């Protein structure tokens, strides 16, 4: 089977139209109360690797439902008016999710280029979630 678009194509399209923060730029926002970091990884990834301190966990499969105020699954955290910085393991899922939220009219929203891996490699603080 030949796909019209590969996942690499989808990610590249998303990356071209969203704002991406370098890990260093994201670290500079870590203590800014107007910014909310959102970890969209699977809960198993959080337990295994930890997360950014204070990050909101919003699994990728529920993100659009939690953001939409008309959804029965809406989470008030997403109505805070803060700037949302999404991240996943490597920045691919978060790029797709950021583009999707922009398409919904949600924002301001961006992601961390290189994801949680790049955050850690840049010396970003990590909160243990193994329990």
C-alpha positions in Angstrom: 0.0 0.0 0.0 1.3 3.5 -0.9 0.1 6.3 1.3 -0.6 9.8 -0.1 1.2 11.3 2.9 3.5 9.6 5.3 3.7 10.4 9.0 7.0 12.2 8.1 5.1 14.4 5.6 2.4 15.2 8.2 5.0 16.1 10.8 6.9 18.3 8.4 3.7 20.1 7.3 2.8 20.7 11.0 6.4 21.9 11.9 6.3 24.4 9.0 3.2 26.2 10.4 3.6 26.2 14.1 5.8 28.0 16.6 8.5 25.8 18.0 10.6 26.6 21.0 14.2 25.4 21.4 14.7 23.6 24.7 16.7 26.6 25.9 13.7 28.9 25.1 11.4 26.5 26.9 13.7 26.4 29.9 13.6 30.2 30.1 9.8 30.0 30.5 9.8 27.3 33.2 8.9 29.7 36.0 6.6 32.0 34.0 3.1 31.8 35.5 1.6 32.8 32.2 2.9 29.6 30.6 1.6 26.1 31.0 3.6 23.1 29.9 1.5 20.1 28.6 2.9 16.6 28.4 1.0 14.7 25.8 2.9 11.4 26.2 1.4 8.2 27.3 1.2 7.7 31.1 3.7 4.9 30.8 6.3 7.3 29.4 5.8 9.7 32.3 6.2 6.9 34.9 9.3 5.6 33.1 11.1 8.9 32.3 9.5 11.6 34.5 8.2 15.0 33.2 8.7 18.7 33.4 8.0 20.0 36.9 4.4 21.1 37.2 3.5 20.0 33.7 -0.2 19.2 33.0 -0.6 15.6 31.6 -3.0 15.5 28.7 -2.8 12.2 26.8 -2.6 12.8 23.0 -5.8 10.8 22.4 -7.8 13.1 24.7 -6.2 16.5 24.0 -8.7 17.9 21.5 -11.6 16.7 23.7 -10.1 18.3 26.8 -9.4 21.6 25.0 -12.9 22.0 23.4 -15.2 23.9 25.8 -18.2 22.3 24.1 -16.9 18.8 24.8 -18.3 16.8 27.7 -14.6 16.0 28.5 -13.5 19.6 28.6 -10.9 20.4 31.3 -10.9 23.9 32.8 -7.1 24.0 32.8 -7.3 24.7 29.1 -9.5 27.8 29.7 -6.9 29.5 31.8 -5.8 32.0 29.1 -2.2 30.8 29.6 0.3 30.2 26.8 0.5 26.4 26.3 3.7 24.6 25.4 3.2 21.1 24.3 5.8 18.3 24.4 6.1 14.6 23.7 9.2 12.4 23.6 10.8 13.7 20.4 8.6 16.6 19.2 6.7 14.7 16.5 3.4 14.1 18.3 3.6 17.5 19.9 4.0 19.2 16.4 1.0 17.4 15.1 -1.0 18.2 18.3 0.0 21.9 18.2 -1.1 22.2 14.5 -4.4 20.5 15.3 -5.1 22.8 18.3 -4.3 25.8 16.1 -6.7 24.5 13.5 -9.3 24.4 16.2 -8.7 28.1 17.0 -7.0 27.3 20.3 -4.0 29.3 21.5 -1.6 30.6 22.1 0.1 27.2 21.7 3.5 26.0 20.6 5.7 23.0 21.2 9.3 22.1 22.3 11.5 21.2 19.3 13.0 17.8 20.1 10.5 17.1 22.9 11.3 15.8 26.3 14.5 14.2 25.1 15.9 17.6 24.0 14.7 19.2 27.2 16.6 16.7 29.3 19.7 16.9 27.2 19.6 20.7 27.6 19.7 20.3 31.4 16.0 20.9 32.0 14.7 19.9 35.4 12.8 16.6 35.5 10.1 15.6 38.0 9.9 11.9 38.9 6.5 10.3 38.2 7.4 6.6 38.9 4.9 6.3 41.7 
